[in-house]
Every structure is written in structure tokens, then in C-alpha cells.
């Protein structure tokens, strides 16, 4: 995979609650990065549909989705400690048992910790848009990433990307359309599914006339001769 990172690792300000949750709860709900897939059934204590979320930010959306869908297991990836601490605090407050966290680079996690054709879904909500043209190479959704992602999806599994940058949304559709094992679920952009809640930031932007674009593709089966 490309060595260019899609993020800048910033220290950020940790609240006392985030610091405490990170220290006390990461050993319980975190999965250390390792160069091999863990036994996720053992980690979660069951076999259930598994959804990966890449870059969960402060974890509000992750917690809300997991609470509404206890039938699924959610594996969240984030590099920034304040966000990890925030989600861990939410997991504890809501009593969630179906969320685990990996604090590491998402591309390396996908490449080394997720076995082929094991994911039922992937969420990438509001990835860094890197709006300046000279920084577009840092955007997460690029052809090499899409190729890796497709290899980790079960047939019938979905990938859902949401962004509030129209040119990035168009790029995402173009990149995912280039994968022969992915099919768009809509003609271009999809309506926001009920499972993705509106964030406060998004709701405020929509009131101001800003756009949000959801892109949802599904993995199709391979041809019998492949």
C-alpha cells in the first residue's frame, strides 16, 4: 500500500474523562495492533455480522449505531487519542458489549488484521477531505485502498462512505466504480440510510444549505470461473 498517510497525527487536548477512559477501558475494549488477524469471535464472545468503521472521530455516531443495532458487532479504528478515549467512555456509559477499538493506522489494520472476505460492512464517515488540490494524494479513498477494502468484504457486504465535500464525493464514486467486484446501490449518490444518524455538525450544515453525499456500494460475488 502507498506510504502516504491520510491523516496527520495530532496530540489534541485530552479531557480528564477521556484520559481516564483511555487508561482504564482500552485494555478491556481495545484490540492491540498485531501482524495477524485475531479471533474476532473470541474477542466479541459470539459470531455476529461484523462492521468496520474507519476513522470514528469522537465516537458519537459509532456509539449511537451500535446501541441501536445490538445484533451487529462493530470494530472501530481511530488514531487520535481524544477520540479513542471519548468512544471508550461512551461504550462504558451505554453498557455496550458489541464495540471494540483499534488505535492504529486503518490501512495497516485492513492489510494485516482483517482476513479476506470476513466483513459484512464498512463505514467511512466524513474522512479528511484534504481540500487543497496538492493534498488530494492524501485522501483515504484511492484505488489501492479500494482494492484492499474489496478483498476484505464478504459477497453481499457493503461499503458506505459519507462526505460533505462534493468533489471528494465524486472521486469516491469514481474510485469505487473502478472495482469490478463492487456495484453501486444507487445511480450516483444514495439517500442517507436510517442507520446513519445526523451529527450536530451535519444538521447545522444542512440548515445552512451545505450538502452531504452518501455513497453505498455492495460487493458482488465472483464469477464461477474465477
Buried (B, 14 or more C-beta within 10 A) or exposed (E): EEEEEBBEEEEEEBEEEBEBBBEEBBEEBBBEBEEEEBEBEEEBEEEBBBBBBBBBBBBBBBBBBBBEBEEBBBBBBBBBBBBBBBBBBBBBEEEBBBBBBBBBBBBBBBBEBBEEBBBBBBBBBBBBBBEEEEEBEBBBBBEEBBBBBBBBBBEEBBBBBBBBBBEBBBBBBEBBBEBEBBEBBEEEBBEBEEBBBEBEEBEEBEEEEEEBBBBBBBBBEEEEEE
